Each structure stands twice: as C-alpha cells, then as structure tokens.
Amino acid sequence: MDLEDYLTDLPAEHVAMFRFVQSRIHELWPKVDERIAWSMPGFFPNTSVNSNHPLIFVRLNKHWLGIYATPRI
C-alpha cells in the first residue's frame, strides 16, 4: 500500500487535514520519503544515515488526527 492508496477511502476533510500537515512536514524536512508503516503514513529521512528510522507518523481517525514524533536514536 502506498500513501495515495491510504488516502483513497478517507473523507475529503480528513485528506485536506493530512495534506496540510504533509506540507508543513516537507517545509521542515525537505528531504523526506513517505511510506506506510504500522498502518500509518510515515516520513523518513532520505539520507543514507537513519533512512529506516521515521521522523514522524500521522494517523487519521474518525474524529481526530494524531501526530507521532519518534525519538532520535
């Protein structure tokens, strides 16, 4: 599953919230890859160091949007 597949079945207002958060993440970290991990969109650095360690996850639910930052290793 890729990010667009994840967003396909969501209501438009949820997709709009996600796109807002997504744009802010790309402003803060211009060099990130987006992947689905643990059933959530994740943003991973696309550098060779820590490229498998996520920077942040975003979870869309019925009544809220969760943002999960991950600690640096």
C-alpha positions in Angstrom: 0.0 0.0 0.0 1.3 3.5 -0.8 0.2 6.8 0.5 -2.4 7.5 -2.2 -4.0 4.1 -1.5 -4.2 5.0 2.2 -5.9 8.3 1.4 -8.4 7.0 -1.2 -11.2 5.9 1.1 -10.9 8.8 3.6 -13.4 11.7 3.7 -12.3 14.8 1.9 -11.9 16.8 5.1 -9.5 14.2 6.5 -7.5 14.3 3.3 -7.3 18.1 3.5 -6.1 17.9 7.1 -3.4 15.4 6.1 -2.3 17.4 3.1 -1.9 20.5 5.4 0.3 18.5 7.9 2.2 16.9 5.0 3.1 20.3 3.5 4.3 21.5 6.9 6.5 18.4 7.3 8.0 19.0 3.9 8.7 22.6 4.8 10.6 21.5 7.9 12.3 18.4 6.4 12.5 18.9 2.6 14.4 15.6 2.1 11.9 13.0 3.4 10.4 9.9 1.9 6.8 9.0 2.6 5.9 5.4 3.3 3.2 3.5 5.1 4.5 1.7 8.2 2.4 0.3 11.1 -0.7 1.2 9.0 0.2 4.9 9.1 1.8 7.4 6.8 5.4 7.9 7.9 8.0 10.4 6.9 11.5 9.0 6.8 14.8 10.9 6.0 16.1 10.0 2.6 19.7 10.2 3.6 21.8 7.2 4.0 22.0 7.6 7.8 18.9 6.5 9.7 16.8 6.2 6.5 14.8 3.4 8.1 14.1 5.4 11.3 10.9 7.5 10.9 10.9 11.2 11.8 7.2 11.4 12.3 4.0 9.4 11.7 0.5 10.8 11.0 -2.6 8.8 11.9 -6.1 9.8 10.6 -9.0 8.7 12.6 -12.7 9.4 12.6 -12.7 12.4 14.9 -9.0 13.4 15.1 -5.6 13.4 13.5 -2.7 12.1 15.5 0.9 13.2 15.0 3.5 10.9 16.4 7.1 12.1 16.6 9.8 9.5 17.1 12.9 10.0 19.2 16.3 10.2 17.6 18.5 7.1 18.0 
